[in-house]
């Protein structure tokens, strides 16, 4: 298939698809995400603001399969759940209008669980039904696939060629121990912070073969709580590294972001990315993928 990766981030969908497909374009307006994508996948990102994109702009790429991970803020509690009234949902509406006009062969979408039952979901449902797509949606956490890293997300796949039944989930042979690097002193949590938030930090042990992390977000490293887990290793408490988080999402063992991004930006990029494990599973419903 000719693949169009919209709101591409660091390319979680590209990794999930693997070889055998032609990625005709990856689109993201964020400069750091564009640099990271080019570094990881070997080709540049089209930096374009989709807020004003019209169907003819999408048409020139002649893509069969469109994947998108639009901004989640319109649907989150912190974003006040303004849905289609949030200006950050405008780009999503432009993509849906282009789908209506061009009717690509297949569609995939990922977002936070609150996208379900939103007006945005109703909008894309209406277009896909009118254009004759078969549609499947689900809420899926990688833990259902045997991956010890929570990341519950909403997924939608749609195809004009019908959809197949999903294979029964088979646990991935992975443990947090498989993803960890040796202790890095630069990641150690200050004693004052650990004491201040004692009891509020979610901590897993490096020696625990059944350790399961909570969801890492783009605020990890900045927000002390509700942004991800901490690791107890060699008797000391530390943050996970961006590379370790990326590996827990399903990126390759040799994953590395470009130099000079800074740790805070690296955390934001991986925290806003996808679970490759989960995306690979849901894409299995689309014929030809």
Backbone as CSV, one residue per row, in Angstrom:
resi,resn,N_x,N_y,N_z,CA_x,CA_y,CA_z,C_x,C_y,C_z
1,UNK,0.832,-1.206,0.000,0.000,0.000,0.000,0.866,1.255,0.000
2,UNK,0.292,2.317,-0.569,0.910,3.645,-0.479,0.345,4.313,0.774
3,UNK,1.237,4.609,1.727,0.826,5.007,3.075,1.062,6.497,3.298
4,UNK,0.091,7.127,3.942,0.113,8.546,4.288,0.052,8.609,5.807
5,UNK,1.119,9.057,6.470,1.154,9.099,7.943,0.967,10.544,8.390
6,UNK,-0.236,10.856,8.876,-0.584,12.214,9.275,-0.411,12.395,10.777
7,UNK,-0.036,13.622,11.188,0.314,13.876,12.592,1.344,12.812,12.989
8,UNK,2.421,12.730,12.238,3.312,11.560,12.235,4.116,11.378,13.504
9,UNK,4.428,12.461,14.228,5.267,12.321,15.414,6.590,11.679,15.058
10,UNK,6.994,10.657,15.811,8.269,9.980,15.537,8.071,8.697,14.730
11,UNK,6.867,8.506,14.175,6.686,7.428,13.218,6.304,6.085,13.786
12,UNK,5.459,6.066,14.801,5.027,4.794,15.369,4.290,3.919,14.375
13,UNK,3.484,4.531,13.508,2.755,3.744,12.509,3.713,3.142,11.497
14,UNK,4.718,3.907,11.074,5.700,3.389,10.119,6.402,2.160,10.669
15,UNK,6.735,2.189,11.966,7.385,1.035,12.592,6.422,-0.145,12.651
16,UNK,5.156,0.119,12.988,4.165,-0.952,13.087,3.931,-1.622,11.739
17,UNK,3.923,-0.844,10.663,3.702,-1.398,9.335,4.865,-2.251,8.868
18,UNK,6.092,-1.808,9.176,7.266,-2.547,8.746,7.493,-2.429,7.247
19,UNK,8.385,-3.247,6.683,8.676,-3.185,5.251,7.509,-3.736,4.423
20,UNK,7.533,-3.421,3.136,6.517,-3.943,2.237,5.484,-2.930,1.816
21,UNK,5.536,-1.744,2.403,4.611,-0.681,2.033,5.424,0.554,1.643
22,UNK,4.848,1.388,0.795,5.508,2.603,0.338,4.972,3.794,1.106
23,UNK,5.794,4.398,1.952,5.379,5.566,2.713,5.531,6.795,1.818
24,UNK,4.423,7.291,1.288,4.496,8.385,0.315,4.714,9.726,0.991
25,UNK,4.290,9.868,2.254,4.533,11.112,2.980,4.233,10.927,4.459
26,UNK,5.041,11.563,5.280,4.775,11.702,6.708,4.600,13.196,6.955
27,UNK,3.541,13.556,7.654,3.199,14.973,7.818,3.146,15.321,9.296
28,UNK,3.874,16.357,9.685,3.820,16.890,11.044,4.373,18.303,11.002
29,UNK,3.743,19.226,11.717,4.226,20.605,11.674,5.281,20.903,12.736
30,UNK,5.487,19.986,13.695,6.439,20.225,14.775,7.870,20.004,14.286
31,UNK,8.746,20.980,14.525,10.123,20.920,14.012,10.908,19.779,14.640
32,UNK,10.772,19.583,15.946,11.514,18.520,16.624,11.036,17.146,16.167
33,UNK,9.720,16.984,16.009,9.189,15.712,15.516,9.685,15.433,14.109
34,UNK,9.746,16.465,13.281,10.230,16.292,11.912,11.689,15.845,11.898
35,UNK,12.502,16.461,12.748,13.916,16.071,12.837,14.047,14.624,13.296
36,UNK,13.270,14.272,14.308,13.354,12.920,14.852,12.893,11.889,13.831
37,UNK,11.814,12.182,13.132,11.293,11.242,12.132,12.330,11.015,11.030
38,UNK,12.910,12.103,10.529,13.912,11.981,9.476,15.100,11.168,9.956
39,UNK,15.511,11.386,11.200,16.650,10.662,11.769,16.344,9.179,11.909
40,UNK,15.133,8.851,12.337,14.774,7.461,12.606,14.443,6.670,11.344
41,UNK,13.859,7.342,10.353,13.327,6.621,9.199,14.013,6.939,7.880
42,UNK,14.930,7.902,7.907,15.757,8.120,6.722,15.153,8.974,5.635
43,UNK,14.036,9.603,5.889,13.490,10.523,4.895,12.778,11.667,5.611
44,UNK,12.674,12.818,4.971,12.123,13.994,5.651,10.619,13.924,5.832
45,UNK,10.147,14.760,6.738,8.725,14.921,6.990,8.243,16.160,6.250
46,UNK,7.030,16.083,5.719,6.405,17.260,5.129,5.867,18.104,6.278
47,UNK,6.471,19.245,6.510,6.000,20.116,7.584,4.903,21.015,7.027
48,UNK,3.699,20.742,7.477,2.545,21.441,6.911,1.480,21.579,7.985
49,UNK,0.852,22.742,8.034,-0.241,22.992,8.977,-1.551,22.536,8.329
50,UNK,-2.119,21.465,8.838,-3.321,20.888,8.246,-4.586,21.664,8.592
51,UNK,-4.466,22.694,9.406,-5.645,23.472,9.798,-6.349,24.071,8.578
52,UNK,-5.589,24.321,7.509,-6.162,24.978,6.339,-6.029,24.129,5.080
53,UNK,-5.632,22.857,5.220,-5.402,21.995,4.050,-6.732,21.627,3.392
54,UNK,-6.739,21.668,2.070,-7.923,21.292,1.300,-7.682,19.973,0.592
55,UNK,-8.738,19.398,0.073,-8.660,18.058,-0.504,-7.597,17.957,-1.594
56,UNK,-7.437,19.000,-2.394,-6.462,18.915,-3.491,-5.033,18.787,-2.969
57,UNK,-4.776,19.289,-1.751,-3.434,19.120,-1.184,-3.185,17.651,-0.851
58,UNK,-4.160,16.974,-0.291,-4.034,15.553,0.032,-3.971,14.704,-1.241
59,UNK,-4.698,15.110,-2.254,-4.846,14.297,-3.468,-3.521,14.040,-4.167
60,UNK,-2.603,15.000,-4.127,-1.355,14.860,-4.871,-0.480,13.718,-4.375
61,UNK,-0.736,13.213,-3.151,0.090,12.130,-2.617,-0.383,10.744,-3.074
62,UNK,-1.607,10.658,-3.574,-2.143,9.409,-4.140,-1.951,8.222,-3.184
63,UNK,-2.309,8.425,-1.933,-2.118,7.378,-0.918,-3.331,6.461,-0.828
64,UNK,-3.067,5.173,-0.595,-4.129,4.180,-0.408,-4.615,4.138,1.041
65,UNK,-3.664,4.249,1.969,-3.971,4.096,3.390,-3.545,5.347,4.135
66,UNK,-4.503,5.959,4.834,-4.223,7.153,5.623,-4.257,6.777,7.099
67,UNK,-3.150,7.066,7.789,-3.092,6.881,9.239,-3.022,8.248,9.899
68,UNK,-3.742,8.426,11.008,-3.661,9.706,11.712,-3.758,9.536,13.218
69,UNK,-2.981,10.370,13.907,-3.038,10.486,15.366,-3.225,11.966,15.684
70,UNK,-4.445,12.486,15.482,-4.664,13.925,15.661,-4.488,14.352,17.115
71,UNK,-4.319,15.650,17.359,-4.119,16.139,18.721,-5.192,15.618,19.671
72,UNK,-4.752,15.214,20.869,-5.680,14.613,21.835,-6.295,15.648,22.777
73,UNK,-5.738,16.864,22.816,-6.192,17.849,23.812,-7.686,18.167,23.734
74,UNK,-8.313,18.157,22.538,-9.753,18.440,22.510,-10.612,17.426,23.262
75,UNK,-10.034,16.281,23.640,-10.825,15.199,24.230,-10.419,14.882,25.671
76,UNK,-9.311,15.453,26.132,-8.832,15.139,27.471,-9.465,16.062,28.511
77,UNK,-9.441,15.597,29.755,-9.971,16.401,30.854,-9.166,17.681,31.003
78,UNK,-7.843,17.566,30.864,-7.000,18.764,30.983,-7.271,19.749,29.853
79,UNK,-7.710,19.239,28.711,-8.044,20.109,27.587,-9.472,20.600,27.617
80,UNK,-10.181,20.317,28.713,-11.559,20.776,28.950,-12.570,20.118,28.021
81,UNK,-12.144,19.109,27.253,-13.038,18.299,26.418,-13.973,19.165,25.567
82,UNK,-13.387,20.121,24.871,-14.176,21.023,24.028,-14.458,20.417,22.657
83,UNK,-13.831,19.272,22.358,-14.184,18.496,21.168,-14.028,19.357,19.905
84,UNK,-15.013,19.360,19.040,-14.903,20.084,17.766,-14.821,21.595,17.945
85,UNK,-15.155,22.093,19.139,-15.058,23.529,19.392,-13.635,23.954,19.726
86,UNK,-12.762,22.994,19.956,-11.355,23.278,20.241,-10.640,23.547,18.914
87,UNK,-9.899,24.637,18.837,-9.220,24.977,17.582,-8.254,23.889,17.143
88,UNK,-7.752,23.083,18.098,-6.811,22.018,17.757,-7.494,20.848,17.058
89,UNK,-8.826,20.857,17.016,-9.563,19.833,16.270,-9.813,20.246,14.823
90,UNK,-9.401,21.458,14.459,-9.658,21.930,13.099,-8.909,21.094,12.063
91,UNK,-7.665,20.722,12.375,-6.893,19.915,11.427,-7.560,18.558,11.199
92,UNK,-8.079,17.955,12.282,-8.799,16.691,12.144,-9.999,16.862,11.210
93,UNK,-10.724,17.954,11.354,-11.897,18.176,10.502,-11.486,18.333,9.039
94,UNK,-10.337,18.925,8.794,-9.843,19.057,7.420,-9.506,17.689,6.827
95,UNK,-8.928,16.827,7.647,-8.598,15.483,7.158,-9.870,14.712,6.844
96,UNK,-10.867,14.819,7.708,-12.136,14.111,7.480,-12.803,14.618,6.200
97,UNK,-12.752,15.923,5.958,-13.313,16.476,4.723,-12.589,15.926,3.498
98,UNK,-11.263,15.759,3.618,-10.484,15.208,2.503,-10.814,13.729,2.280
99,UNK,-11.037,12.994,3.364,-11.464,11.585,3.236,-12.793,11.514,2.500
100,UNK,-13.702,12.406,2.851,-15.012,12.453,2.205,-14.870,12.692,0.699
101,UNK,-13.951,13.578,0.331,-13.793,13.943,-1.078,-13.010,12.896,-1.874
102,UNK,-11.971,12.299,-1.271,-11.041,11.449,-2.016,-11.258,9.953,-1.799
103,UNK,-11.876,9.579,-0.709,-12.225,8.186,-0.421,-11.035,7.215,-0.578
104,UNK,-9.987,7.413,0.220,-8.864,6.464,0.162,-9.317,5.051,0.505
105,UNK,-8.504,4.087,0.131,-8.864,2.683,0.289,-9.083,2.299,1.751
106,UNK,-8.244,2.811,2.666,-8.338,2.422,4.077,-7.891,3.577,4.964
107,UNK,-8.398,3.566,6.205,-8.146,4.622,7.191,-7.765,3.974,8.519
108,UNK,-6.863,4.610,9.259,-6.575,4.209,10.621,-6.457,5.433,11.498
109,UNK,-6.911,5.345,12.742,-6.876,6.492,13.658,-6.604,6.009,15.071
110,UNK,-5.818,6.799,15.790,-5.522,6.528,17.209,-5.732,7.805,17.991
111,UNK,-6.316,7.670,19.204,-6.469,8.829,20.070,-6.715,8.341,21.494
112,UNK,-6.913,9.289,22.398,-7.168,8.945,23.799,-8.564,8.329,23.924
113,UNK,-8.827,7.580,25.011,-10.117,6.907,25.143,-11.323,7.832,25.068
114,UNK,-11.173,9.100,25.467,-12.297,10.028,25.482,-12.740,10.439,24.075
115,UNK,-11.990,10.039,23.036,-12.451,10.284,21.670,-13.741,9.505,21.406
116,UNK,-13.865,8.355,22.062,-15.071,7.547,21.912,-16.292,8.334,22.371
117,UNK,-17.348,8.286,21.583,-18.620,8.972,21.863,-18.507,10.498,21.767
118,UNK,-17.436,10.993,21.184,-17.291,12.431,20.985,-18.006,12.856,19.699
119,UNK,-18.173,14.158,19.535,-18.728,14.671,18.274,-17.757,14.445,17.125
120,UNK,-16.462,14.415,17.433,-15.466,14.132,16.402,-15.616,12.712,15.877
121,UNK,-15.857,11.760,16.797,-16.099,10.386,16.362,-17.355,10.333,15.495
122,UNK,-18.408,11.028,15.901,-19.649,11.035,15.127,-19.426,11.610,13.738
123,UNK,-18.570,12.622,13.644,-18.292,13.257,12.356,-17.634,12.272,11.390
124,UNK,-16.593,11.577,11.857,-15.922,10.643,10.948,-16.796,9.420,10.677
125,UNK,-17.585,8.989,11.658,-18.529,7.894,11.434,-19.489,8.228,10.290
126,UNK,-20.018,9.438,10.312,-21.000,9.840,9.300,-20.397,9.779,7.903
127,UNK,-19.169,10.276,7.765,-18.500,10.265,6.459,-18.195,8.841,6.007
128,UNK,-17.660,8.035,6.896,-17.286,6.667,6.526,-18.514,5.840,6.166
129,UNK,-19.616,6.023,6.886,-20.839,5.283,6.571,-21.393,5.705,5.212
130,UNK,-21.399,6.998,4.952,-21.943,7.496,3.688,-21.119,7.043,2.501
131,UNK,-19.810,6.871,2.718,-18.916,6.476,1.629,-18.715,4.958,1.539
132,UNK,-19.437,4.200,2.351,-19.440,2.755,2.201,-18.271,2.009,2.806
133,UNK,-17.638,2.563,3.835,-16.532,1.886,4.512,-17.064,0.900,5.552
134,UNK,-16.370,-0.215,5.701,-16.543,-1.053,6.885,-15.683,-0.452,7.990
135,UNK,-16.216,-0.377,9.202,-15.534,0.325,10.296,-15.464,-0.568,11.526
136,UNK,-14.321,-0.525,12.196,-14.159,-1.201,13.484,-13.493,-0.229,14.445
137,UNK,-14.002,-0.163,15.677,-13.358,0.638,16.718,-13.162,-0.219,17.957
138,UNK,-12.151,0.142,18.737,-11.946,-0.547,20.010,-11.078,0.292,20.937
139,UNK,-11.237,0.052,22.214,-10.320,0.569,23.215,-9.360,-0.559,23.550
140,UNK,-8.083,-0.308,23.391,-7.093,-1.372,23.559,-5.912,-0.860,24.365
141,UNK,-5.488,-1.661,25.326,-4.266,-1.393,26.088,-3.249,-2.466,25.715
142,UNK,-1.975,-2.114,25.543,-0.964,-3.129,25.211,-0.874,-4.261,26.219
143,UNK,-1.326,-4.018,27.447,-1.288,-5.096,28.442,-2.153,-6.284,28.012
144,UNK,-3.181,-6.029,27.191,-4.010,-7.125,26.680,-3.242,-7.993,25.697
145,UNK,-2.131,-7.471,25.195,-1.279,-8.204,24.271,-0.064,-8.801,24.983
146,UNK,-0.050,-8.687,26.305,1.063,-9.228,27.070,2.218,-8.264,27.260
147,UNK,2.031,-6.998,26.879,3.080,-5.981,27.002,2.949,-5.293,28.355
148,UNK,3.992,-5.257,29.181,3.870,-4.731,30.552,3.976,-3.212,30.646
149,UNK,3.278,-2.519,29.728,3.312,-1.056,29.715,1.916,-0.557,29.362
150,UNK,1.248,0.063,30.324,-0.113,0.521,30.094,-0.133,1.694,29.116
151,UNK,-1.076,1.663,28.185,-1.303,2.788,27.271,-2.645,2.565,26.571
152,UNK,-3.713,2.722,27.311,-5.058,2.462,26.777,-5.431,3.577,25.801
153,UNK,-5.799,3.183,24.604,-6.106,4.148,23.562,-7.304,3.693,22.726
154,UNK,-7.921,4.664,22.066,-9.005,4.426,21.119,-8.400,4.184,19.736
155,UNK,-8.894,3.170,19.056,-8.425,2.866,17.701,-9.622,2.716,16.770
156,UNK,-9.477,3.228,15.574,-10.461,3.061,14.511,-9.741,2.593,13.258
157,UNK,-10.277,1.578,12.609,-9.805,1.180,11.286,-11.019,1.070,10.383
158,UNK,-10.860,1.471,9.116,-11.953,1.442,8.158,-11.393,1.108,6.790
159,UNK,-12.174,0.387,6.004,-11.705,-0.043,4.685,-12.879,-0.149,3.721
160,UNK,-12.648,0.232,2.471,-13.652,0.044,1.427,-13.598,-1.373,0.865
161,UNK,-12.603,-2.162,1.269,-12.465,-3.552,0.829,-12.899,-4.534,1.908
162,UNK,-13.610,-4.064,2.928,-13.998,-4.924,4.026,-12.884,-5.031,5.061
163,UNK,-13.209,-5.637,6.193,-12.249,-5.845,7.271,-12.215,-7.327,7.630
164,UNK,-11.082,-7.776,8.134,-10.941,-9.161,8.554,-11.130,-9.259,10.066
165,UNK,-11.315,-10.474,10.544,-11.365,-10.705,11.976,-9.962,-10.571,12.562
166,UNK,-9.864,-9.951,13.725,-8.552,-9.806,14.369,-8.078,-11.149,14.893
167,UNK,-6.789,-11.387,14.771,-6.221,-12.592,15.357,-6.316,-12.507,16.875
168,UNK,-6.459,-13.654,17.507,-6.476,-13.674,18.973,-5.153,-13.124,19.500
169,UNK,-5.190,-12.167,20.435,-3.936,-11.606,20.957,-3.017,-12.690,21.503
170,UNK,-1.761,-12.616,21.099,-0.749,-13.536,21.630,0.240,-12.721,22.445
171,UNK,0.439,-13.053,23.703,1.341,-12.263,24.541,2.730,-12.106,23.924
172,UNK,3.190,-10.866,23.909,4.549,-10.607,23.432,5.549,-11.089,24.489
173,UNK,6.613,-11.754,24.073,7.602,-12.255,25.055,8.519,-11.133,25.535
174,UNK,7.960,-10.177,26.252,8.745,-9.032,26.705,8.516,-8.793,28.193
175,UNK,9.531,-8.255,28.852,9.467,-7.830,30.247,10.196,-6.495,30.340
176,UNK,9.880,-5.732,31.367,10.589,-4.462,31.529,12.095,-4.694,31.640
177,UNK,12.499,-5.806,32.210,13.930,-6.085,32.337,14.628,-6.124,30.986
178,UNK,13.869,-6.464,29.919,14.458,-6.541,28.579,14.774,-5.171,27.997
179,UNK,14.174,-4.134,28.543,14.301,-2.796,27.963,15.230,-1.875,28.750
180,UNK,15.692,-2.315,29.915,16.409,-1.415,30.818,17.893,-1.314,30.508
181,UNK,18.412,-0.110,30.704,19.854,0.146,30.621,20.423,0.179,32.040
182,UNK,21.743,0.104,32.187,22.339,0.225,33.524,21.986,1.566,34.166
183,UNK,22.164,1.637,35.469,21.818,2.848,36.212,22.556,4.056,35.656
184,UNK,21.824,5.130,35.425,22.382,6.385,34.921,22.208,7.437,36.019
185,UNK,23.298,7.908,36.620,23.185,8.883,37.723,22.440,10.157,37.338
186,UNK,22.482,10.534,36.045,21.809,11.765,35.626,20.288,11.642,35.690
187,UNK,19.794,10.402,35.803,18.355,10.172,35.879,17.860,9.981,37.318
188,UNK,18.763,10.051,38.279,18.370,9.801,39.661,17.419,10.885,40.164
189,UNK,16.376,10.466,40.858,15.384,11.394,41.406,15.944,12.021,42.678
190,UNK,15.927,13.351,42.789,16.407,13.993,44.014,15.643,13.506,45.241
191,UNK,16.353,13.372,46.348,15.740,12.881,47.583,14.564,13.770,47.997
192,UNK,14.709,15.085,47.840,13.647,16.003,48.255,12.361,15.733,47.475
193,UNK,12.481,15.475,46.156,11.294,15.210,45.335,10.644,13.893,45.747
194,UNK,11.476,12.867,45.952,10.951,11.561,46.361,10.212,11.652,47.688
195,UNK,10.755,12.448,48.620,10.111,12.587,49.923,8.821,13.401,49.826
196,UNK,8.846,14.436,49.004,7.674,15.307,48.868,6.484,14.546,48.289
197,UNK,6.753,13.658,47.331,5.672,12.928,46.666,5.631,11.470,47.103
198,UNK,6.143,11.196,48.264,6.141,9.825,48.780,4.706,9.288,48.832
199,UNK,4.500,8.128,48.223,3.178,7.528,48.179,2.383,7.889,46.946
200,UNK,2.819,8.947,46.244,2.096,9.363,45.036,2.808,8.916,43.755
201,UNK,4.077,8.519,43.886,4.845,8.090,42.711,4.583,6.613,42.435
202,UNK,4.375,6.285,41.163,4.228,4.873,40.787,5.621,4.321,40.495
203,UNK,6.071,3.394,41.333,7.440,2.882,41.252,7.415,1.401,40.919
204,UNK,8.255,0.994,39.959,8.434,-0.427,39.682,9.885,-0.795,39.961
205,UNK,10.100,-2.047,40.237,11.429,-2.531,40.614,12.111,-3.164,39.419
206,UNK,13.362,-2.812,39.203,14.115,-3.336,38.064,14.263,-4.848,38.106
207,UNK,14.198,-5.428,39.278,14.367,-6.881,39.418,13.048,-7.650,39.415
208,UNK,11.937,-6.944,39.222,10.630,-7.589,39.249,10.259,-8.069,37.844
209,UNK,10.202,-9.370,37.584,9.894,-9.857,36.236,8.452,-9.594,35.816
210,UNK,7.596,-9.222,36.765,6.196,-8.942,36.452,5.871,-7.453,36.542
211,UNK,6.892,-6.621,36.556,6.688,-5.174,36.676,5.870,-4.651,35.493
212,UNK,4.942,-3.737,35.785,4.091,-3.135,34.750,4.040,-1.631,34.979
213,UNK,4.403,-0.864,33.994,4.415,0.595,34.126,3.054,1.179,33.801
214,UNK,2.786,2.368,34.356,1.603,3.123,33.965,1.951,3.926,32.715
215,UNK,0.965,4.579,32.146,1.152,5.266,30.863,2.100,6.459,30.994
216,UNK,3.102,6.504,30.132,4.001,7.653,30.049,3.374,8.708,29.145
217,UNK,3.420,9.957,29.574,2.860,11.056,28.787,3.971,12.004,28.367
218,UNK,3.605,12.982,27.549,4.577,13.972,27.103,5.071,14.874,28.212
219,UNK,4.410,14.823,29.384,4.823,15.650,30.524,5.816,14.935,31.427
220,UNK,6.217,13.712,31.062,7.147,12.965,31.911,8.449,13.745,32.072
221,UNK,8.973,13.741,33.300,10.184,14.502,33.597,9.898,15.908,34.085
222,UNK,8.712,16.430,33.749,8.309,17.755,34.209,7.241,17.653,35.289
223,UNK,6.241,16.818,35.048,5.174,16.622,36.021,5.537,15.446,36.926
224,UNK,5.685,15.657,38.232,6.147,14.573,39.117,5.183,13.396,39.199
225,UNK,3.891,13.650,39.047,2.910,12.566,39.187,1.990,12.542,37.971
226,UNK,1.343,11.399,37.779,0.367,11.197,36.701,0.975,11.381,35.310
227,UNK,2.258,11.113,35.171,2.905,11.241,33.861,3.705,10.000,33.498
228,UNK,3.761,9.020,34.382,4.514,7.799,34.113,5.113,7.220,35.380
229,UNK,5.744,6.081,35.226,6.322,5.368,36.365,7.762,5.790,36.635
230,UNK,8.252,5.398,37.821,9.646,5.569,38.199,10.246,4.183,38.397
231,UNK,11.582,4.116,38.361,12.271,2.828,38.467,13.167,2.795,39.695
232,UNK,13.044,1.721,40.477,13.993,1.488,41.560,15.029,0.500,41.047
233,UNK,16.263,0.949,40.968,17.354,0.161,40.385,18.605,0.323,41.244
234,UNK,19.193,-0.796,41.601,20.386,-0.775,42.461,20.133,0.006,43.749
235,UNK,18.915,-0.090,44.248,18.576,0.556,45.509,18.314,2.043,45.405
236,UNK,18.337,2.599,44.201,18.104,4.038,44.026,16.926,4.266,43.077
237,UNK,16.293,5.424,43.238,15.110,5.757,42.446,15.515,6.663,41.286
238,UNK,15.022,6.327,40.110,15.357,7.150,38.944,14.180,7.236,37.973
239,UNK,14.276,8.258,37.082,13.356,8.331,35.959,13.763,7.290,34.920
240,UNK,12.824,6.854,34.111,13.157,6.071,32.927,13.753,7.016,31.885
241,UNK,14.586,6.491,31.024,15.152,7.314,29.955,14.195,7.353,28.766
242,UNK,14.302,8.349,27.886,13.469,8.371,26.674,13.634,7.107,25.832
243,UNK,14.842,6.582,25.766,15.080,5.370,24.976,14.347,4.177,25.579
244,UNK,14.376,4.039,26.891,13.677,2.931,27.547,12.168,3.030,27.318
245,UNK,11.637,4.239,27.399,10.205,4.416,27.146,9.876,4.039,25.706
246,UNK,10.704,4.481,24.760,10.469,4.149,23.347,10.507,2.643,23.122
247,UNK,11.415,1.959,23.782,11.494,0.506,23.629,10.250,-0.167,24.206
248,UNK,9.691,0.386,25.292,8.467,-0.179,25.856,7.268,0.040,24.940
249,UNK,7.379,1.011,24.023,6.328,1.256,23.041,6.451,0.334,21.830
250,UNK,7.599,-0.323,21.695,7.788,-1.236,20.581,8.792,-0.776,19.549
251,UNK,9.511,0.323,19.827,10.562,0.763,18.911,11.783,-0.149,19.066
252,UNK,12.656,-0.117,18.086,13.763,-1.067,18.010,14.765,-0.875,19.145
253,UNK,15.541,-1.915,19.373,16.547,-1.901,20.440,17.572,-0.806,20.231
254,UNK,17.867,-0.467,18.968,18.864,0.566,18.667,18.231,1.951,18.505
255,UNK,17.013,2.138,19.010,16.328,3.427,18.918,17.211,4.540,19.473
256,UNK,17.304,5.626,18.730,18.073,6.790,19.186,17.519,8.039,18.519
257,UNK,17.243,9.057,19.303,16.798,10.331,18.764,18.005,11.163,18.343
258,UNK,17.820,12.150,17.467,18.953,12.983,17.056,19.545,13.764,18.219
259,UNK,20.826,14.004,18.159,21.504,14.746,19.220,21.016,16.194,19.247
260,UNK,21.067,16.765,20.441,20.746,18.178,20.589,19.290,18.488,20.883
261,UNK,18.433,17.468,20.963,17.024,17.748,21.246,16.800,18.161,22.695
262,UNK,17.578,17.597,23.599,17.358,17.841,25.021,16.407,16.815,25.589
263,UNK,16.584,16.497,26.860,15.805,15.427,27.475,14.324,15.776,27.569
264,UNK,14.001,17.022,27.889,12.594,17.394,28.030,11.845,17.200,26.716
265,UNK,12.451,17.629,25.608,11.810,17.456,24.305,11.743,15.983,23.934
266,UNK,12.772,15.218,24.290,12.765,13.783,24.002,11.624,13.096,24.739
267,UNK,11.413,13.460,25.999,10.302,12.890,26.759,8.962,13.240,26.099
268,UNK,8.836,14.458,25.622,7.582,14.874,24.990,7.325,14.065,23.724
269,UNK,8.361,13.839,22.933,8.196,13.101,21.672,7.802,11.649,21.916
270,UNK,8.485,10.978,22.826,8.140,9.566,23.065,6.825,9.456,23.833
271,UNK,6.565,10.410,24.727,5.323,10.372,25.492,4.090,10.617,24.640
272,UNK,4.270,11.308,23.511,3.157,11.570,22.596,3.091,10.543,21.472
273,UNK,3.939,9.535,21.508,3.982,8.562,20.422,2.949,7.455,20.631
274,UNK,3.131,6.361,19.904,2.165,5.265,19.851,2.737,3.993,20.441
275,UNK,1.858,3.092,20.855,2.290,1.734,21.144,2.333,0.968,19.832
276,UNK,3.522,0.683,19.358,3.689,-0.064,18.111,3.008,-1.429,18.228
277,UNK,3.094,-2.035,19.404,2.464,-3.339,19.626,0.959,-3.268,19.333
278,UNK,0.288,-2.251,19.886,-1.156,-2.128,19.728,-1.531,-1.749,18.306
279,UNK,-0.785,-0.814,17.710,-1.098,-0.385,16.341,-0.943,-1.553,15.373
280,UNK,0.118,-2.318,15.530,0.330,-3.483,14.650,-0.850,-4.455,14.760
281,UNK,-1.367,-4.620,15.968,-2.487,-5.537,16.176,-3.748,-5.035,15.473
282,UNK,-4.107,-3.765,15.658,-5.362,-3.275,15.069,-5.269,-3.170,13.553
283,UNK,-4.075,-2.900,13.019,-3.934,-2.798,11.564,-4.094,-4.155,10.886
284,UNK,-3.975,-5.227,11.664,-4.154,-6.554,11.107,-5.543,-6.805,10.570
285,UNK,-6.512,-5.939,10.881,-7.868,-6.082,10.364,-8.000,-5.585,8.929
286,UNK,-7.046,-4.801,8.445,-7.160,-4.197,7.118,-6.562,-5.122,6.060
287,UNK,-7.330,-5.551,5.068,-6.771,-6.410,4.015,-5.591,-5.737,3.317
288,UNK,-4.543,-6.503,3.095,-3.360,-5.958,2.441,-2.319,-5.439,3.397
289,UNK,-2.651,-5.374,4.698,-1.698,-4.937,5.713,-1.384,-6.083,6.666
